[in-house]
């Protein structure tokens, strides 16, 4: 029997595909970014990728009938750090292009059995929860039941990256009782998700399912384990550059660095520059460091503050540099044979925009694949 198939929207470099693994067959992938298409085809081969704006894509452009349509749609308008335009924004509003394609497939009798959406957790609170309700409403109107979960890449890789995953199944699909919980599971339901669910209208709440996905066994990998000794794309800072970063630290963050220096051990920390407002209302750039074994969430390099630095403490001194492209790929859970763009900025943008493959794999193995297998055997329902 052939394995399950999928469409990958907002495909980037194919990180959802990497998570689904070789058991799943990609029928088509789409993104509007030509550089991302180059990375996708370098790693996965040619033929499946459709370059172009999703609003211009039509059901007729997609072959066959996929079991799953995956959409890691743009997060910028839903992010707590963004402009907060929500689903009305030009970028996050691309979700509606995805909705229209699914609707077109349904009219042709080719609606995917499953849909999976991935985005930032800010989607739960955007516009007071109205954007999340709009997502749920769109799924219901398309003929799906749905549920959501919050999972953090930190359970799989040394990167703090909590994300919202919404999985929807066609109403005509048999769903095994073992895949649905009678109440929210603590490891999947954040307080924000519980509030968002509680605010849904009765007609949407009736379509809600609390998916049963087991808690992952936390990976025993730390930030220090992914560090390259001498990366080619990110040279070490000069002493003066390092001191300028340290000078941006608050007393609390400087204390973290001092503790690491005093430990006498080799310690690796992650640092971001952020704009903070002090008690007097004055905005200033600050350097915030962590030595808890995790990197901060990778973000696209829209400006200097979005680039993540490493602070390596050894022999009583601290050295700093930008996180390398390969280190960023390892933080996303990609194997070292994944081919990155040659330009550092392109690689960092590709990775900061992506979904962590190990999280996708966990959801696929424990929910998506069992749902597809069950739907392919209606006689067992």
C-alpha positions, -999 to 999 in steps of 0.1 A, spaced: 0 0 0 13 34 -9 21 58 20 2 90 27 6 120 6 6 158 13 7 193 -1 31 217 16 20 254 15 43 282 26 69 255 21 101 275 26 130 250 26 107 220 32 110 217 69 75 202 73 85 177 46 117 169 66 95 163 97 69 141 79 98 120 65 101 95 36 69 76 45 49 106 32 49 116 -5 48 153 -15 24 159 -43 30 197 -45 47 225 -26 42 262 -28 60 294 -17 63 328 -33 101 332 -25 124 322 -53 154 318 -29 133 294 -8 124 274 -39 161 271 -47 167 256 -12 137 234 -15 147 219 -48 183 216 -38 173 194 -9 142 176 -23 146 176 -60 126 194 -87 90 188 -99 68 193 -69 74 231 -63 50 257 -76 65 292 -72 40 320 -68 16 339 -45 -8 315 -29 -37 339 -38 -29 332 -74 -27 294 -70 -58 273 -79 -69 238 -71 -63 229 -108 -26 236 -102 -24 208 -77 -22 171 -87 -42 143 -72 -58 142 -38 -35 146 -9 -42 131 25 -28 162 42 -24 198 34 2 214 57 3 252 60 29 271 81 14 304 71 32 337 78 32 348 114 44 384 112 9 400 116 0 376 145 33 377 164 34 396 197 65 413 183 49 423 151 25 450 139 -4 430 151 -25 435 120 -38 400 125 -55 380 98 -63 413 81 -26 418 75 -11 413 41 12 385 53 -8 364 79 -38 371 57 -23 346 33 -42 320 53 -72 329 33 -54 320 1 -49 285 16 -86 284 26 -97 292 -9 -75 264 -24 -89 239 0 -124 251 -9 -116 247 -46 -103 212 -40 -135 203 -21 -156 215 -51 -137 191 -72 -142 162 -48 -105 163 -38 -106 179 -3 -76 166 18 -85 143 46 -65 164 70 -53 200 74 -25 212 96 -18 248 104 13 261 123 18 296 136 31 316 166 12 313 199 2 350 195 -24 337 171 -44 327 201 -47 362 215 -45 383 183 -73 409 183 -87 395 216 -90 360 203 -111 370 172 -84 359 148 -82 324 163 -120 322 162 -118 332 125 -94 304 118 -116 279 135 -147 293 117 -130 289 83 -121 253 91 -156 245 101 -170 261 70 -147 240 49 -162 209 64 -137 199 91 -136 193 128 -105 206 145 -84 210 176 -53 228 186 -22 222 207 8 242 218 41 224 215 77 237 221 107 227 200 126 229 233 113 193 240 132 181 209 161 206 203 179 232 224 157 261 211 129 278 229 102 278 202 66 274 213 42 271 184 5 266 179 -6 236 158 -41 232 146 -51 199 131 -84 195 113 -101 163 100 -129 160 74 -162 155 91 -168 123 71 -136 107 84 -138 80 111 -118 92 141 -106 65 166 -117 73 201 -81 68 212 -70 99 193 -94 122 211 -92 131 248 -123 140 268 -105 170 283 -75 191 274 -41 175 281 -19 196 303 12 193 281 -7 205 250 -31 231 264 -15 264 275 -36 289 295 -39 310 264 -53 281 244 -78 272 271 -90 308 271 -92 309 233 -112 277 233 -135 289 260 -143 320 240 -155 301 209 -191 303 199 -211 271 205 -212 263 168 -174 263 167 -170 246 201 -192 217 187 -165 211 160 -137 211 185 -116 180 194 -90 177 221 -64 157 202 -46 131 222 -8 133 214 16 120 240 41 142 258 75 139 241 105 126 260 126 156 263 158 154 242 191 154 261 207 180 239 220 213 251 230 245 232 267 236 239 262 204 219 253 221 186 281 247 186 307 247 159 343 253 169 352 276 140 323 283 117 331 297 83 302 321 81 303 338 115 337 351 127 345 358 163 340 394 175 369 415 184 373 422 221 359 457 216 327 443 199 322 418 228 326 446 254 300 467 236 275 438 238 283 433 275 279 470 281 243 467 269 234 442 296 212 451 326 225 443 361 205 411 361 219 399 328 254 410 337 251 388 368 243 358 347 275 364 327 295 369 359 282 336 373 292 318 342 327 334 343 330 324 380 320 288 374 354 279 359 336 258 333 330 261 296 296 276 293 276 286 262 249 312 263 225 328 238 221 365 235 196 388 218 196 426 216 162 440 223 147 474 227 133 479 262 115 508 279 128 518 314 108 530 343 111 566 330 96 556 297 129 559 278 136 532 251 171 517 250 187 488 234 196 460 259 215 427 256 197 398 272 216 366 278 206 331 289 228 302 301 200 276 306 211 253 278 186 267 253 189 292 225 162 318 221 136 315 194 151 319 159 136 348 140 140 361 105 168 387 102 147 418 96 172 439 116 202 437 138 182 430 169 167 398 155 200 381 150 210 358 178 245 358 193 265 331 211 284 339 243 311 314 250 327 315 284 360 296 288 393 302 306 379 331 326 369 352 295 339 356 273 339 355 235 310 364 213 298 359 177 267 355 157 250 321 157 262 303 125 239 290 98 247 253 106 241 259 143 207 275 135 199 245 114 208 221 142 186 242 166 157 236 142 164 199 143 177 195 107 204 170 100 239 182 90 233 169 54 206 195 49 220 219 24 218 255 34 219 286 12 254 299 6 247 334 19 244 336 57 214 360 56 195 337 33 202 307 55 191 325 86 160 338 70 151 303 57 155 288 92 138 316 112 107 312 90 105 275 94 88 249 115 109 225 136 109 191 119 111 170 151 78 186 163 62 178 129 74 143 132 60 138 167 26 151 156 27 130 124 36 98 141 11 101 169 -19 118 152 -17 125 115 -5 90 103 -31 72 126 -59 94 113 -50 88 77 -46 50 82 -80 49 99 -97 69 71 -82 46 45 -100 16 62 -136 27 65 -148 -8 70 -130 -8 104 -149 23 116 
